[in-house]
Amino acid sequence: MPLTDAHPSAALAGSTVVVTGGGGLVGSRISARLRAAGARVLAVGKLDAYPATVYAELFGVHITDQDTIVGDIADATLMNHVVRAADYVVHAAAVADVAACTRNPMAAIQTNVTGTQVLLDAVRRRNDRVRRFVFVSSAAVYGNGDPKRHDVQRWNEDLPLAPLSVYANTKAWGEAQTALILGKANVSHTSVRYFSVYGEPQTVKDGSHSWVVAWMTMRAKLGLPLHLNGGGRQVRDFVHVEDVAEATIRAMLAPGADRQTLNIGTGRATSVRDVAQLIRNRYPDAEFQDRPSPEGDPLGGTADTARMTAALEWEPRITVAEGVARYVAWLDSTPGALPDFLRREAAETA
């Protein structure tokens, strides 16, 4: 059956979906859409990546909700208990910050590798119930693609992987391990490779270089220079969080997504400098500042979306220009989202 707007409600009504990382930007958006479609969502995560106010006020996640489960996905007892009720599992929990993974590889391995294995083992034990497992991966697994090419590359899912960071390594491992464990257990599974996710209510963390749109917009709002790492020549396929959430739910339900690895992107290339210019159009006094490229930061490429479009019968809808405008409008109306460490930097600079 084609996935129309009405179909998710018909498929999900009365079902239970476990969303690990359900407190994060993408996980919270997925959870909200699933609940609106009539599913019960068990949102699992440590909720320690941001201050509590971010989860409550920006992401709409409250630890007092009975279906918000604060815990570690590497806790086998907890995962066995949670998965026991699951009809579907979306595994979005991860140390998803490239810089944080580089600084502390063991923390990344504990969550992204050990935690994934614990969850896969729990799903394998419930292979009579779980209808599909969706592993959230990343375009970071492609690295810089073909090192002999210097043009903008379009990456399809069959290309050899070439991760450049600890984070990317953990995602490549997770894809392979999902196929290995759940393939043997005969559990339907899909890996989705997110390209550069952005959009409201995304916020930033001190010491990170991810989340370009949020970083640059927040700095421009405070009168700080926009950092162009590597001169901003890196290319990204920016995909709005609303489109990412929609694609992930479709990957969970679509018959054509079974045992597939799918790029989730727009297929359109945008340089970091192009994004900076879109933001400067909104904040004309913003200045650019070139900086060295951080470790593990790929030059980038775009998604070949043919397999995604065929499997999900869907394409992303929100353009980068529209998405940046929406983020700027949201930040203008939500100044409390500006983190204290950026406010302090702005005050010291002034």
Secondary structure, 3 states (H helix, E strand, C coil): CCCCCCHHHHHHCCCEEEEECCCCHHHHHHHHHHHHCCCEEEEEECCCCCCHHHHHHHCCCCCCCCCEEECCCCCHHHHHHHHCCCCEEEECCCCCCHHHHHHCHHHHHHHHHHHHHHHHHHHHHCCCCCCEEEEEEEHHHHCCCCCCCCCCCEECCCCCCCCCCHHHHHHHHHHHHHHHHHHHHCCCEEEEEECEEECCCCCCCCCCCCCHHHHHHHHHHCCCCEEEEHHHCCEECEEEHHHHHHHHHHHHHCHHHCCEEEEECCCCCEEHHHHHHHHHHHCCCCCEEEECCCCCCCCCCEECCHHHHHHHCCCCCCCHHHHHHHHHHHHHHCHHHCCHHHHHHHHHHC
